Amino acid sequence: MQLVYIASPFSGDTEFNISRTCGYCRFAIQQGCIPIAPHLHYPQFLDDSDKDELALGLTFALALLAKCDEVWVFGNRISQGMAGEIAEAQRLGVPVRYFNSVYRQEGRRAKRGFAKQNY
């Protein structure tokens, strides 16, 4: 099974964004993948309002990203945090796939030319 890093918005309407991210994780499972969504995990015990704990959470998240086979980007906007995750994936050569909010893959793709699949 592939490990896929789920990149989606967190800040703002966090309750709504958490709900959406849970759906994105379920979608990844339905595709036969193991989802990794650090923004669901680390806020459970790290304080995002504390800049040191936020930085620690981001460090942990990027370490997990480096272990993943792909990064899946969801939603109709790219947050600052997501942009950093995408940049790190590209730096590491981890393929990035983009999905809109209804799980349809969009045309943007990062390197490593995997065959396009529609969901």
N, C-alpha and C positions, 0 to 999 in steps of 0.2 A: 504494500500500500504506500502511496505517495504521501509525504507530509506537505501540506499546503498552508502557507502563512496567510491569514485573513487580514487584509488591510481595509479598514472602513472607518468612517468618522466616529469619534467618541465624544468630544466636548460639545457644548451647546445643550441640546435636549438629550442628556445622557440616558434617561430612561427609554426614550424612543430608540436611540442609537444602540443601546444594549440589546433591545428586543430585535432590531434589524440584524445585528451581528449574530445573535443566536440563530436566526433564520439562515444566514449565510453559512454558518457552521453546519447546520443540518443539511443544507444543499451540498456542501463538500462531502459529507458522509454519504449522501445518496449517490454521489459520483464515485464512491469507492475510495475516498481519500480520508486522511486523518487531519482535521483542521487544528491549526495553532492560532489562537486569538489572544495574544498577551493583554490586550486592552480589556478583556473580560476577566482575566486572572489577577493581574497585579494591583488594580485598584481595590481589591478585596482586603489587602493588608498594607499597601503603600499609600501615602497621602499625596495626591496630585497637587495639592496647594503648597506643599513643601518642595522648594526647587531642588534640594538634594535628593529627596526620595523620588521625585519625578525623573531626574537625570538617571538615577539608579534603575528605575523601571524601564526607561528607554534603552539603557545599556543591556539589560536582560533581554528585552524584546529583540534587539538587533542580533544578540548572540543566538537566540532561537531562530531568527530569520536565516542565519547562515547555515543552519542545519536542515532547512526545508528544501524540497525539490522544486517548488514554484511559489510565487507570490500571486495571490488572487486579490485584485482590487475591486471593491464593490461600491456602488452608489453613483450619484450624479455630480459629486464634487470631490475634489482632492484637498484634504486638509493639509496644514503645514506638517503635521506628524506623518501623514501618509506620504507626502512628497519626500520626506527623509527616508522612509522605508523603501520607497521605489528607487531612490537614488542609491541606497545601500545594496539593494538587490541587483541593480544594474552594474554597480562596481564589482560585485562578487560573481557576476555572470549567472545569477539565478533568473530563470525565465519569469516574466511578469505577464499575467493575463488580466484583462479588464472586463468587468461585467457591469451592466447597468442594474438598477434597483429591482428589476424583475428577472435577474439571473441570465440575461442574454449577453453572450460575449460580444464585446465591441471590437472594432477593427484595429485598435491600437495594440501592438504587441512589442515586446522587447525581444532581443536577440534569441538565438538558438532555434529558429524556425520550426517550431512544433506545428503539426497539422492543425488547421483551424477546426474547431468543433463548435457546434451551436447547441445551446442548452435552453 
